[in-house]
Every structure is written in structure tokens, then in C-alpha cells.
Amino acid sequence: MTAYSHPRQVAKEQKVKNIRTIKKDKDKNSVSERTLDVQQRELFQAAKVKELKSFFENGVWEFQTTREADPARTLSSRMLLKWAKNPDGSPRAKARLIVRGYSDIDALEGRVQTDSPTTSRLSRSLLLSMSALCKWNGWTADVATAFLQGLPQERQLWVKLPADALNILGADQECRMLLKKPCYGQLDAPRRWFLEATRRLKELGLRQHCLDPCLFMLYETDFPDEPPTSADMVIGADRLRGLICIHVDDLLGTGCPHSMAYQKMETRLKEAFNFREWHNTEAMEYCGANLIHNENGWKLSHENYYKKIKPITVEKNRGLGDPLTAKDTTNLRGLLGSLQWPAVQSSPHLQASASLLAGQVSSGTVETLNEANRLLRFAKANSDVSLEYKAICPLQDLRLVCSFDAAFGVRRDGASQGGYITMLVPKGVFSGEEHPYHVVDWRSAKLPRIARSSLSAEAQAAGQAVDAVDHLCVHWAHMLEPHKPLSELMAQHSSLEPTLVTDAKALYDSFQREALGNNLTDKRTGLEIRVMKERLQGLGGRLRWMSSERQFADGLTKFGTRQLLADRLRYGKVKYTWDPDYVASKRKGCEERQQSRQEFAQPSRAKQNLVEEENEQKDVINDDGEAACVYEHYTIDDGEPIVYEDAIGGAAVLKKNDLFPDYDLIPEEIAAPAEDEETNRNYMSTCLVGSCSQRAWQPWCLLSRQLLRSK
């Protein structure tokens, strides 16, 4: 006889199995009362009372019994306990009553809309940029018990309280709570909170951006009774004077301190929401990012966030080619997820590496774990890199630059990687003047189609860059002209006069031609270039060529150039000069190429100190008589490392993705045998500086000088 299990029973058994699996790897931030002492239990008991009190203060529920409640619409709940921090850094006991929303019958049957938008990175960047340009003030805020302040329920739901909550309320097991408002764990609670927050902000006189519903704008023309503000403190014909970004329950705002309407709006805003925290000091925090605001502008980074991330433990006896276990895959996903957040929020120099490694998770090896740990080490070593937003120029002199690049076939599956970085710059950077810039958007991702050539990959990257520029220009235009329809904004030239920068000469030549040309074997690539050209011209933009060693976007497509991008972001200034002779990087000498590469790069202070110390050891023979060797690494063209096999037979090998500091002493086990002088001479002949230009096609050039034992 064949046993038959009902689908509900199978689902229940699978659910129990999943819960047991999750409990084995329990969240380290959660707290079990069994491990608490008497004093700590008292703190969490007070936190539970405070949590339940907030439900009554916000009118979230009312008492009922099992006779009135519908069992199919009754959700179970639990108390989540965790340690949080007070503003002064001291520990704070926190309790949160959470319903099990995954059993909501309406959500399971698809009758509930659960999507809830959050503010985009572009809106946040433009807010910081405008605030710096106009010298506005700034603040961050955190709404207390946000979900409990959402729109009232439109359907009937009951909650079965846990035993500890019943004891606090003095209720029995027959008690059920009828929900009047959403609560934590309810699947549509984020959306209902967003709708309520939007309603309150609009009542204060703010307008919602048409492309980002989480960006709200305050215009002086909407308050005709208020006195006007100085023209240099507002933006556009409608006199924009304030911006607010909302990310769930976190708010980031800025506005003109001399505007009476903005001051009144800020006062009413504090009355409209129950804020747990409101900060307008120099050091602030928003969505896990560190914000510093002073008279010079804004700084955005995740310096404190990196301290919380820990590397993956890898056993020493495992080979680099060993496949990943299930636990390895989970740990790898966790580490890459932890790094992906700062990569997309404040650290463009991490995004290419995080994206490339994410593509290796399903078929990764132990070497993938090591590379992820190296990425974490790199992130912590460059945690001082921040995005700065200063008063760089008057608004009418602001221009847009987007550098884009593609790396052909660099991903493990044979796909190509594309990336772009978009900056607001003063127009003087095109006249040979060096100025600070504002990074407002960036991306590094797998290109959508397998490219048949490097030109095809570059064309796809160019298409994505034009998409981003088009969206940014319309986003910007709507902030300046909120009354114009979106169709008119899309049809007009942008006041930012965008400039796209590429290092692909073939793409640049194809862009400049009137016809597609018969020499293009991939006709679709030609069509993509033509579409990109029409869209860019529609914005009033242009395409320019720049040598690859000066290309900012090079660090968004491959592992080997991420340090250079970090150093350039640390330097924070740029200028654009166009070479009339179009001399490619591979045709330049090593010294010229390196000087051009480092023109707008600033290494970290720790690296500078290390180089100074190592320079003192340069050309010094070790005490044990072993030879010392000086390495210099130059990344050219696509920047990908190679396996360098030397004449010694594998002793001195530069492995793929291995990064050595400049002027590094050769390890003892790699040093050439001094007694074999013929081998040393052969080794030296393959590493001479003069031969580098003959091998300039190689992605990496290893230049070394072998110092033999003195006789």
C-alpha cells in the first residue's frame, strides 16, 4: 500500500525541519532569557512592558476572545529580545513583539499588496550634493515604533499573544487581540507605514518626486505668504529650498536655514512623527553609513561598519581547488552580502570584486573563499575612503561626467563585466583645471549578453551608461522644474551637458562615423552604438576618448585595478585633458604610464609609511647572504594579472590576483640560487626594464632587479 501525505502535512513537516535548521545557526544578536542574570532579566522585563504599552498608545489593537476571533485569521506571535545601543553607546535592552505574518491567509492567496519603496542611492547623492552646493543644514532622524503608526487595517486580523505577554497584561489563554493597525511581522506593514508617512509629509507642503516616491521636495513658490530667501540659497525657478529622503523609518533631510517656510516645516515635522532620535550634529548615521557634515560639506563612508565584518575561517589542510561545502557556500554568501551593502552605498571600489565573486558562488572553490577574505582585508585597509560633497561651484557651472568600461570575458562563465561611475564636476575640469567632484551614481555588473568581441562588450557597457545618464538628467530636471510633465523633461537637452568617457578607441571611432560601416562583423553592436549616439545627442551630450590608465571606470570591471580606484576616490580631485593624438596606454613607456596613472591617486597613510620603510631597505643584501629583489607592478590595458613563469623553473611566480606592495623584498623561498650565475643572468634578462615595452601587450608587467651576492 502506498502512503499518501496531504500537501499541508508535507509543508508543515518541511517548516519544522527548516526551523530546526535555523535554530542551529541562531542569530547572534538575539537573546535567550535562559542565559540572563537577574538584573538583565529585569531590564528585558521593563522592555517588554514598554513594547506592549506602545501598542496601546498607538491604538494598534483591542481585547477580544477566542469566541469572537476567526481561527483562520489569527496570527501567532513571539517576543524578540536583543541588545541595542543608546545614543551614548551604552547597551539597551530591547523587546519587539512580532507576529508570524507568513501564515496570513490573505497574503498566501495573493490578495495583499506588500511592496514598499525605499529611497534610491541617486536621490540620496543628489540630496547631499545640493545641500553642499547651497550650504544648507542637514539632519538625520529615526521614527520610533514606525510600523505601529501605519494606516489603519482594512481587513480583520487577530493576534494570539505569547505567554510572557499574557502574564504582563493579566490575560488568560482565551485572549485574542483584534488588530486596528499593522504591527511588526505583518507582510503589508512596511507598505502601510510608507503610505501613512507619505500622507503626513504631503500635508506639510512637500512634493513627492515622480521618479523616486521616497524623495520629498520643498519649494518656496508653494508658500507665497512667506518672505523670499536669497537666490544663492535656493535652486531653480520654483526655488527649491529643502529635501527629505525616507528609508523605512530613517529620514535624511536638508534645507535652507534662512528660509522661514523651511524652519516652520521642520518644526511641524517633529510634531507629525514620534522621533526616537534626531541628530543635526557634525557626526551622524544614516542606514548604517557614517555621515560627517560641517562647513566644508558632507562626507559619506562605512568606516565603522567594516569593523563588524569577520572573515571566513578556512582550514589549512584544504587545497585551493577543493569544492565548497554547504557551510562554505552559506558563509561565502554571508560575507559577500555584508560587503555588497557598502559597495552599493558608499564604496564603488568594492563593487566589481563583490560582483565577480558573487558569480562564483555556485561553482566556487576554496580559492574563492580566500579571494573573498582578501576583498574584506582590502575593504578594511581602505575604510578611510569616503565620498565627499563640497561646494565645488555655482549651480549653473555644474556638469555631468560618466566614465564607463567593460572587461571582455573576465567572468568564470565567459560573460563580460561592465561598469560606470557618474560624477558632478565644475565645467573648469575640461579646461585643464583640477577640481573636487561629487560621485552620484555607479554600477558594476555582469553584462546582459555574451559578447562576441571586446567592442561588443564596450557597446553594451555604453548602453547601460547612457541609460543611467538619461535617468539622472531627468531626475535632476524634475527637481528644478517640478511643474513640467515628464514627457517634456525627457525631450529637452539637459542643463548638465553630460560627457561620456571611454577608453575603447574602436567604440569611439564607430560613434563618430556617419554610417554603421561594413567593417563591423557584429551588426547588432553597430545598432547599439547608433542608438546610444542618438540618445546622448538628445541630452545635448558628447562622447570623449581617454587613455585607459586615466580611466576611472577601469576599477569597476576587474580585480586588479580596485586599489587604484580607491586611491583616486581618496584624492578626491580630477581634471580632464583630451589627447589629440589618441596615444593608447600600451604605446606609452612604463614611466609615463605610471605617472599618468597616479596623477589623481593618493595612497593610504599606512601604505605611504610602508613604502617609505621599504625604500630604506631597497638594494640591501640580507644578512644571511640571500639576494634581495625589487618588484614594481604596472597594470595596463585590461589590468588582469597573469601567471608569470620565470627562467628559474617556477621558483619566482606571480600568481593570478596576487598583489605585492611596491618595492617589496623577494621572499626567501623565491630567491634565485646565487651559485647559479648563468640562471641569474637569464632571469635578469627577462625582467629588464627596457624589455617591458616589448611585452606591453601583457596585462601585467613584472619589472625586477636582481641583486647578486657580493663576491
C-alpha positions, 0 to 999 in steps of 0.5 A: 500500500502506498502512503499518501501525505496531504500537501499541508502535512508535507509543508508543515513537516518541511517548516519544522525541519527548516526551523530546526535548521535555523535554530542551529545557526541562531542569530547572534544578536538575539537573546535567550532569557535562559542565559540572563542574570537577574538584573538583565532579566529585569531590564528585558522585563521593563522592555517588554512592558514598554513594547506592549504599552506602545501598542496601546498608545498607538491604538494598534489593537483591542481585547477580544476572545477566542469566541469572537476571533476567526481561527483562520485569521489569527496570527501567532506571535513571539517576543524578540529580545536583543541588545541595542545601543543608546545614543551614548553607546551604552547597551539597551535592552530591547523587546519587539513583539512580532507576529508570524505574518507568513501564515496570513491567509490573505497574503498566501492567496495573493490578495495583499499588496506588500511592496514598499519603496525605499529611497534610491542611492541617486536621490540620496547623492543628489540630496547631499550634493545640493545641500553642499552646493547651497550650504544648507543644514542637514539632519538625520532622524529615526521614527520610533515604533514606525510600523505601529503608526501605519494606516489603519487595517482594512481587513480583520486580523487577530493576534494570539499573544505569547505567554510572557505577554499574557502574564504582563497584561493579566490575560488568560489563554482565551485572549485574542487581540483584534488588530486596528493597525499593522504591527511588526511581522505583518507582510503589508506593514512596511507598505502601510507605514510608507503610505501613512508617512507619505500622507503626513509629509504631503500635508506639510507642503512637500512634493513627492518626486515622480521618479523616486516616491521616497524623495520629498521636495520643498519649494518656496513658490508653494508658500507665497505668504512667506518672505523670499530667501536669497537666490544663492540659497535656493535652486531653480525657478520654483526655488527649491529650498529643502529635501527629505529622503525616507528609508523605512523609518530613517529620514535624511533631510536638508534645507535652507536655514534662512528660509522661514517656510523651511524652519516652520516645516521642520518644526511641524515635522517633529510634531507629525512623527514620534522621533526616537532620535534626531541628530543635526550634529557634525557626526551622524548615521544614516542606514548604517553609513557614517555621515560627517557634515560641517562647513566644508560639506558632507562626507559619506563612508562605512568606516565603522561598519567594516569593523563588524565584518569577520572573515571566513575561517578556512582550514589549512589542510584544504587545497585551493581547488577543493569544492565548497561545502554547504557551510562554505557556500552559506558563509561565502554568501554571508560575507559577500552580502555584508560587503555588497551593502557598502559597495552599493552605498558608499564604496564603488571600489568594492563593487566589481570584486563583490560582483565577480565573486558573487558569480562564483558562488555556485561553482566556487572553490576554496580559492574563492573563499580566500579571494573573498577574505582578501576583498574584506582585508582590502575593504578594511585597509581602505575604510578611510575612503569616503565620498565627499560633497563640497561646494565645488561651484555655482549651480549653473557651472555644474556638469555631468561626467560618466566614465564607463568600461567593460572587461571582455570575458573576465567572468568564470562563465565567459560573460563580460563585466561592465561598469560606470561611475557618474560624477558632478564636476565644475565645467573648469575640469575640461579646461585643464583645471583640477577640481573636487567632484561629487560621485552620484551614481555607479554600477558594476555588473555582469553584462546582459549578453555574451559578447562576441568581441571586446567592442561588443562588450564596450557597446553594451557597457555604453548602453547601460551608461547612457541609460543611467545618464538619461535617468539622472538628467531627468531626475535632476530636471524634475527637481528644478522644474517640478511643474513640467510633465515628464514627457517634456523633461525627457525631450529637452537637452539637459542643463548638465551637458553630460560627457561620456568617457571611454577608453575603447578607441574602436567604440569611439571611432564607430560613434563618430562615423556617419554610417554603421560601416561594413567593417563591423562583423557584429551588426547588432553592436553597430545598432547599439552604438547608433542608438546610444549616439542618438540618445546622448545627442538628445541630452545635448551630450558628447562622447570623449576618448581617454587613455585607459590608465586615466580611466576611472571606470577601469576599477569597476570591471576587474580585480586588479585595478580596485586599489587604484580606484580607491586611491583616486576616490581618496584624492578626491580631485580630477581634471580632464585633458583630451589627447589629440593624438589618441596615444593608447596606454600600451604605446606609452613607456612604463614611466609615463604610464605610471605617472599618468596613472597616479596623477589623481591617486593618493595612497593610504597613510599606512601604505605611504609609511610602508613604502617609505620603510621599504625604500630604506631597505631597497638594494640591501643584501640580507644578512644571511647572504640571500639576494634581495629583489625589487618588484614594481607592478604596472597594470595596463590595458585590461589590468588582469594579472597573469601567471608569470613563469620565470627562467628559474623553473617556477621558483619566482611566480606571480600568481593570478590576483596576487598583489605585492606592495611596491618595492617589496623584498623577494621572499626567501623561498623565491630567491634565485640560487646565487651559485647559479650565475648563468640562471641569474643572468637569464632571469635578469634578462627577462625582467629588464626594464627596457624589455617591458615595452616589448611585452606591453601587450601583457596585462601585467608587467613584472619589472625586477632587479636582481641583486647578486651576492657580493663576491 
